[in-house]
């Protein structure tokens, strides 16, 4: 079977691409309105929501970027993954119920709608929508770049496509993505999440078992190889040190509550009581699937440092190289298909909230109503966002995980104070929300554009989030508490 490795992998990926096209056509028949396109009619069950939340959080960022980051920096990035329980618990205990109830009583279709309902400020709505649009481009570029890297790795192993470029791989995968997203909207995304979430859990566990069998001595032997080569990469904080690792921990722990693709899925469950089941299922799925992140990165780093394998051309090739070389061909095919499923559904989620920002939220903030014929313009905006993000992916020259961390940090710094604190503190003010979002965007993009080096390799997103939280609390405390609308006041009392 080994001689048919690449054809088997290619068959699984081609089958998945075909499935995406079918799902898009099926979901198009169920997408009759903008509400269906953006929030799936708020009628999903707990299994669908939980698998959608964890798989869209992990996605290409975790399945491709995660192993690449471990390969490049050792265990520094594990602090992004171990905070998952904290992040999901914070989100579901503190804001999920309130977001779902506000969505119901105010007919909200997006996070900026929730922000406007809470603060009564069009400026806060506009800045939230702008933040989502900017963050989406960075995070969506992560998914598109991950798709291109994986597809290039698969096709380069065949004789016919041995010389395929990254550009061609991105064009092919983006074409399928655009069709899938334009036809099906969020309905296509969440139902694909149901299947691919199960695949990610099973495949994640099997890949960890496979990684443990690469060396005769398992992970212990891999660890000894790393210890013999300086050993800093296998230490708790990796090569970047404790401040970088801990800044990622808090950014990804608290920051999950500020991720609009997660908040949007909190509006989709059928019943409020479903949250009791959604949280444990989400955490369980994420933990099992995230083990792939660490195990593959460690094994590939040990293989290279132990002179068993040649150095990779780029760190982001760690997961594709491992699957193409060491995993059973059928397992590799399933995992590669799962990778594309994770990336595709997450990209759909980001395209969805980005399109909502363009055609629903920004027009509402500027002229008091969204665009006419929202469904048509949502699909048009989806195409435009895909093309812009693909251009960013090709020109960024950054690791997938670093590009993803920037998108995550943009969301977290701007929206954690406004959403996490604001939905739990009545004194939080609209002026504080506007100031917090503005300062976070200024800090995040200044650091990114001018490549400012922060001491101890701390995350720029963490610095921006810490600053915006302090500013948000300070301004709110010095302002007179404003009386809230009765429905919002009662929801915040819960």
Secondary structure as GFF3:
##gff-version 3
##sequence-region A 1 494
A	DSSP	three_ten_helix	2	4	.	.	.	ID=ss1
A	DSSP	alpha_helix	5	30	.	.	.	ID=ss2
A	DSSP	alpha_helix	34	39	.	.	.	ID=ss3
A	DSSP	three_ten_helix	40	42	.	.	.	ID=ss4
A	DSSP	alpha_helix	46	60	.	.	.	ID=ss5
A	DSSP	pi_helix	61	66	.	.	.	ID=ss6
A	DSSP	alpha_helix	67	73	.	.	.	ID=ss7
A	DSSP	three_ten_helix	74	77	.	.	.	ID=ss8
A	DSSP	alpha_helix	78	81	.	.	.	ID=ss9
A	DSSP	alpha_helix	84	94	.	.	.	ID=ss10
A	DSSP	alpha_helix	96	106	.	.	.	ID=ss11
A	DSSP	alpha_helix	111	119	.	.	.	ID=ss12
A	DSSP	alpha_helix	122	156	.	.	.	ID=ss13
A	DSSP	alpha_helix	166	212	.	.	.	ID=ss14
A	DSSP	alpha_helix	218	228	.	.	.	ID=ss15
A	DSSP	three_ten_helix	232	234	.	.	.	ID=ss16
A	DSSP	alpha_helix	242	255	.	.	.	ID=ss17
A	DSSP	three_ten_helix	256	258	.	.	.	ID=ss18
A	DSSP	alpha_helix	260	265	.	.	.	ID=ss19
A	DSSP	three_ten_helix	272	274	.	.	.	ID=ss20
A	DSSP	alpha_helix	275	305	.	.	.	ID=ss21
A	DSSP	three_ten_helix	315	317	.	.	.	ID=ss22
A	DSSP	alpha_helix	318	325	.	.	.	ID=ss23
A	DSSP	alpha_helix	329	356	.	.	.	ID=ss24
A	DSSP	pi_helix	357	361	.	.	.	ID=ss25
A	DSSP	alpha_helix	362	367	.	.	.	ID=ss26
A	DSSP	alpha_helix	374	396	.	.	.	ID=ss27
A	DSSP	alpha_helix	400	415	.	.	.	ID=ss28
A	DSSP	pi_helix	416	421	.	.	.	ID=ss29
A	DSSP	alpha_helix	430	449	.	.	.	ID=ss30
A	DSSP	three_ten_helix	455	457	.	.	.	ID=ss31
A	DSSP	alpha_helix	460	478	.	.	.	ID=ss32
A	DSSP	alpha_helix	486	493	.	.	.	ID=ss33
###
